[in-house]
């Protein structure tokens, strides 16, 4: 048993002495504080000595025991209280319980009852102490685990490949929703001057820790920071946030800042961006990496969309394909990179699907039957392959428009109409099947038969297609877009988008 401190408060000195002797003769490893004989001295002693256990009489001069306890209870929540009084009325006992008294013993004290009560008090204190130690150990271990995870994450960024398990552990440890972040490289102007001044380094880290979540790692003679600003800071305003923060430092350093990264898996690229932007820089300041999108890179379909759509819906498929080939040949001649062309092709197909909606009753079935994802277009490794893929999509669209639809297609199209209306909600296969008027099993079989897709695949494609459309509005943040299409966890939205399109949100938006 620990060395617990006990304070006795009673207006009868002989009663105090008797209790002191009883305690000393029964228990070891206890410390009995000088007894007090009135309520005012009792309050003063508790505030000065912080006893673990108090044995208090109710009827004391100046301030009765219960009123005194009322004054000190809030500041001593762990202190155990035994009421020791000649009063046996229910109202006194009720008030004692409201003050969280451990027990209420009526005078004259019965030794067996008193000793048993004290044993229970000590046992309770021991249990609470063990619990507190355990919680402190858990807190310490949790802190150690967090530090290990953060160190492992920063090390993996430096190595160029982020471990998915480490990434997941880090995200789980956050006390906020992850909405993205960026890397910053802090470089000494004169690397020959030696290593970082630890005091300056500590000052810089302290400043960052005050305004955001900041992970750090030394790499050669650079200080690499992973910054997660949190709520209110996004890809739209993080650069101004950095500039405002930079004004706090009166240190001749180079600050290299990456582009905003929506997922942790993108951070190795962020490190390359930081390092590349600082190459050849010798003037102190903050430098932001920006992707240089060539001025000639523009949507090759922008002035041709309506004309191409009209050719398709007029049955002039070959003429449409000839124009498409001409557009791609011109893009090749101007050396427009494949990535933006793949993105522009995806948006042209989305435009065609919207035109189907305006013209045909079974538009949603046609859209989902014909849909070519951005991920599929990303697999086209040449201009010719991308041209052929788009021309094939145009030919398939024309064939579908000429074929009559079956009863099964009617059910599928009706289900797709409901999904398109409700995709923002947490809907299920059962919900949609019920609205269509068929069994979930039959609706699932029809989706597989007519579209070769599951319900989840259809729902995901509709959500990501809508997200692609919303990305064209640069005023909308990624978080807002994710929520508008039914993904209220931004990190999960990033992952689904990357899996579905083969590109990150930032990569797509860069060319819009």
WOUR-V722541 format. One record per residue. N is the residue number from 1. PSI is psi in whole degrees, -180 to 180 (none if undefined). OMEGA is omega in whole degrees, -180 to 180 (999 if undefined). Layout:
BEGIN
N;PSI;OMEGA  N;PSI;OMEGA
END
This chain:
BEGIN
1;142;-179  2;168;-178  3;82;-176  4;145;-177  5;129;-176  6;135;178  7;129;177  8;132;179  9;112;-179  10;140;-178  11;-3;178  12;106;-178  13;-37;-179  14;-34;177  15;-41;178  16;-45;-179  17;-43;-180  18;-44;179  19;-38;178  20;-47;-180  21;-42;180  22;-42;179  23;-47;-179  24;-38;-177  25;-17;-175  26;-36;-173  27;146;173  28;170;177  29;39;172  30;154;178  31;118;180  32;118;180  33;159;177  34;129;-178  35;155;178  36;156;-169  37;8;175  38;165;-174  39;-36;-178  40;-45;178  41;-32;178  42;-48;178  43;-45;-179  44;-44;-179  45;-41;179  46;-44;-179  47;-32;-178  48;-39;-170  49;-17;179  50;64;-180  51;156;177  52;-32;-178  53;137;173  54;137;175  55;113;-165  56;133;171  57;152;179  58;-49;-174  59;95;177  60;150;-178  61;155;176  62;-52;-177  63;120;-177  64;165;-172  65;-41;-178  66;-40;178  67;-38;179  68;-43;178  69;-37;179  70;-33;-178  71;-32;-171  72;-8;-172  73;-43;-175  74;-29;-179  75;-7;-179  76;62;-173  77;-26;-177  78;-7;-177  79;134;179  80;136;-175  81;127;170  82;121;175  83;128;-176  84;98;-169  85;157;175  86;-14;180  87;129;179  88;6;-178  89;147;-177  90;-38;-177  91;-38;178  92;-46;-180  93;-40;180  94;-44;180  95;-36;178  96;-41;179  97;-36;179  98;-24;177  99;10;178  100;37;176  101;142;-179  102;-41;179  103;165;-178  104;110;-177  105;130;-178  106;135;175  107;154;-7  108;142;-175  109;139;174  110;120;-174  111;-51;-178  112;-41;-179  113;-45;-179  114;-48;-178  115;-42;-180  116;-40;178  117;-43;179  118;-38;178  119;-42;179  120;-39;178  121;-47;-180  122;-40;179  123;-41;179  124;-41;178  125;-41;179  126;-43;-180  127;-43;179  128;-37;179  129;-43;179  130;-41;179  131;-43;-180  132;-44;178  133;-42;179  134;-43;179  135;-39;178  136;-39;178  137;-43;179  138;-44;179  139;-42;179  140;-46;-180  141;-39;178  142;-42;177  143;-41;179  144;-42;179  145;-44;178  146;-44;-179  147;-39;179  148;-43;180  149;-45;180  150;-41;179  151;-42;179  152;-39;179  153;-47;-180  154;-38;179  155;-41;-179  156;-33;176  157;-44;179  158;-33;180  159;-17;175  160;-4;180  161;118;180  162;127;178  163;127;-176  164;-39;-180  165;-44;178  166;-41;178  167;-44;-180  168;-42;179  169;-42;-179  170;-44;-180  171;-36;179  172;-28;-177  173;-13;-178  174;145;177  175;23;-179  176;159;177  177;135;-179  178;120;-180  179;14;179  180;173;-180  181;-165;-178  182;168;177  183;152;175  184;129;176  185;124;176  186;120;-173  187;136;174  188;141;-180  189;-39;-179  190;96;-176  191;-19;-179  192;-10;-177  193;-4;176  194;-167;-175  195;173;-179  196;144;170  197;118;-174  198;-33;180  199;-45;179  200;-42;180  201;-44;-180  202;-39;179  203;-43;-179  204;-47;-179  205;-39;179  206;-41;180  207;-43;180  208;-40;-179  209;-26;-179  210;-24;-174  211;-12;-178  212;173;172  213;126;-173  214;123;173  215;144;-177  216;154;178  217;134;175  218;134;177  219;111;-171  220;-115;178  221;17;177  222;146;172  223;114;-178  224;125;180  225;136;172  226;113;-172  227;131;177  228;94;-174  229;-31;179  230;-155;-172  231;134;174  232;-16;179  233;129;-178  234;-170;180  235;-18;-177  236;-26;-173  237;8;-176  238;-29;-180  239;-42;177  240;-37;176  241;-42;178  242;-42;180  243;-43;179  244;-39;-180  245;-37;-177  246;-30;-179  247;-16;-180  248;-21;-172  249;125;175  250;60;-175  251;131;-180  252;82;-178  253;160;171  254;128;177  255;110;177  256;123;-174  257;131;180  258;174;170  259;163;179  260;135;180  261;127;-176  262;-22;179  263;155;179  264;-32;-179  265;-19;-180  266;-7;-172  267;-34;175  268;-37;176  269;-35;179  270;-38;179  271;-41;178  272;-39;180  273;-44;180  274;-46;-177  275;-39;-177  276;-35;-178  277;-22;-179  278;-7;179  279;126;177  280;4;-180  281;133;-178  282;-2;-180  283;128;-179  284;139;179  285;-178;180  286;130;-175  287;129;-178  288;133;175  289;132;177  290;134;176  291;129;180  292;99;176  293;118;-177  294;143;-177  295;-27;-179  296;-5;179  297;108;179  298;166;-180  299;112;-176  300;-15;-179  301;-5;-169  302;-40;-178  303;4;-173  304;-6;-171  305;-51;-176  306;-41;-179  307;-43;180  308;-41;180  309;-41;-179  310;-39;177  311;-42;-179  312;-48;-175  313;-12;175  314;0;179  315;8;-179  316;63;-173  317;-46;-176  318;-39;178  319;-40;177  320;-44;-179  321;-34;177  322;-42;179  323;-37;178  324;-44;178  325;-39;180  326;-40;179  327;-42;-179  328;-34;177  329;-39;178  330;-39;177  331;-40;179  332;-40;-180  333;-33;180  334;5;177  335;39;174  336;128;-177  337;156;-178  338;-38;-174  339;-52;178  340;-34;178  341;-40;178  342;-40;179  343;-44;-179  344;-35;178  345;-42;179  346;-42;-179  347;-31;175  348;-41;178  349;-39;176  350;-38;177  351;-43;179  352;-42;-180  353;-36;177  354;-37;178  355;-35;177  356;-42;-179  357;-37;-178  358;-21;-169  359;-26;-170  360;143;-177  361;-30;-180  362;41;-173  363;-44;-176  364;-35;175  365;-47;-180  366;-44;-179  367;-49;-177  368;-29;178  369;-35;-174  370;-12;-168  371;130;173  372;122;-176  373;160;175  374;-34;177  375;-42;179  376;-42;179  377;-32;180  378;-20;180  379;-12;177  380;113;-172  381;8;179  382;166;178  383;-42;-178  384;-41;-179  385;-40;180  386;-40;178  387;-47;-179  388;-39;-180  389;-44;-179  390;-41;179  391;-37;177  392;-40;178  393;-39;179  394;-43;179  395;-42;180  396;-38;178  397;-43;-180  398;-42;179  399;-42;-178  400;-35;-179  401;-25;-177  402;-19;-175  403;139;176  404;155;-179  405;152;-179  406;174;176  407;-38;179  408;-41;180  409;-36;178  410;-44;178  411;-45;-179  412;-45;-178  413;-39;178  414;-42;178  415;-39;-180  416;-33;177  417;-43;179  418;-41;179  419;-42;-179  420;-32;179  421;-30;-168  422;10;-172  423;-21;179  424;-21;-176  425;171;178  426;76;-175  427;160;-179  428;169;176  429;-42;-179  430;-40;179  431;-49;-176  432;-42;179  433;-40;179  434;-41;179  435;-35;179  436;-30;180  437;23;177  438;171;-178  439;152;177  440;-38;-180  441;-45;-178  442;-41;180  443;-41;178  444;-42;-180  445;-38;179  446;-41;178  447;-42;-180  448;-40;-178  449;-44;-173  450;-32;-176  451;-13;-174  452;41;-179  453;153;173  454;170;177  455;-44;-179  456;-40;179  457;-41;179  458;-47;180  459;-43;-180  460;-42;180  461;-41;179  462;-44;180  463;-45;-177  464;-34;175  465;-42;178  466;-37;179  467;-40;178  468;-41;179  469;-43;-178  470;-27;180  471;-22;180  472;-20;176  473;99;-173  474;-11;178  475;-20;-180  476;134;175  477;163;180  478;-37;179  479;-44;179  480;-42;180  481;-46;179  482;-45;-179  483;-36;-179  484;-25;-180  485;11;172  486;6;179  487;102;-176  488;-6;171  489;109;-173  490;-39;-180  491;-42;179  492;-38;177  493;-45;178  494;-46;-176  495;-44;179  496;-43;-180  497;-47;-179  498;-42;-180  499;-38;-175  500;-35;-175  501;-19;-176  502;5;-179  503;158;174  504;163;178  505;-43;-179  506;-39;-180  507;-41;180  508;-47;-176  509;-25;-178  510;-31;-175  511;9;-179  512;none;999
END
